[in-house]
Amino acid sequence: MNQVRMSGAAVEAIDLVKRFGDNTAVDGVSFVVPEGTVLGLLGPNGAGKTTTVRMLTTLSVPTSGTGRVAGHDIIQEPDAVRRSMGLTGQAATVDELLTGRENLRLIGRLSGLSRGYIRETSESLLERFDLTAAADRMAKTYSGGMRRRLDLAVSLIAAPPVLFLDEPTTGLDPRSRTELWEVLRGLVRDGTTLLLTTQYLEEADHLADDIVVIDKGRVIAAGTPTHLKDQAGAASVVLTLTHAADLGRAVELIRSCSPELHVEEASRRITAQADGLADMTRIGNLVESSGIPVDDLGLKRPSLDDVFLHLTGHRAESTDDATDTAEPETAGVSA
């Protein structure tokens, strides 16, 4: 497929293919990430997400196809691509025997930045990522969340316009994950373009403007988080009654506004298909006016598993066909 370069595109994948012998890890992946937006590259383990990122960041040479980062071709202009982007991998890559401040200054010097710029930017990043108090501690004493924040700060020392994040919150506790989400939102507000890989629809839902779903090396769906969840099925109103004896009467009431019902007698629960909050409010008011006591009422939307089951035929935690977990190629591309 020939893809015309779009004005304002920060990242473009154009028919990317990567084979390892007889195994095709990435099979014709194409997408565009507009400047100042977030693309979530979503897929199960082994889908081809990391291999796609490695090609776009010049760490792996495509078997065929190409890509552009900040307008630079990943094959023809690898040095320019590297100067235009930052990369944070699945595991923090900071030097554990250096302090947080020393890690930042080391990468700044390796990037050829001036001492004054490195000093000023390092302090700014330490403050931004809430690491000032720990700046002079060795990184090996940091918590997992602190290491991920330091790793992200290091990738930003040269102020790249594009940042690649490969499963940035894997292994973090819920609080650290939420804190990192806030940091990433701040980067986008300042104009940084993000491409993040994740297995978590919740994460993509919080951060991404658009999502590309990859499975077995191919793009199988693309759209906004809401669009993809809608594809997996309609929302449902879930009602739990106080007394099982009221089930029959409640079913008749609810069926008048939602004919598709599922009843679980053992748990006193009724699930009714709904279009959204308006239906939940309508059903709640109807049951309340009837005098039927209710323990719980809520709106259930398709989950991560629902989306993956709908799109791929298997659950999100499946690790079958894990073609993306052991790429033999580790050297970067030289200009």
Secondary structure, 3 states (H helix, E strand, C coil): CCCCCCCCEEEEEEEEEEEECCEEEEEEEEEEEECCCEEEEECCCCCCHHHHHHHHCCCCCCCEEEEEECCEECCCCHHHHHHCEEEECCCCCCCCCCEHHHHHHHHHHHCCCCHHHHHHHHHHHHHHCCCHHHCCCEHHHCCHHHHHHHHHHHHCCCCCCEEEEECCCCCCCHHHHHHHHHHHHHHHHCCCEEEEEECCHHHHHHHCCEEEEEECCEEEEEECHHHHHHHCCCEEEEEEECCHHHHHHHHHHHHCCCCCEEEECCCCEEEEEECCHHHHHHHHHHHHHHCCCEEEEEEECCCHHHHHHHHHCCCCCCCCCCCCCCCCCCCCCCC
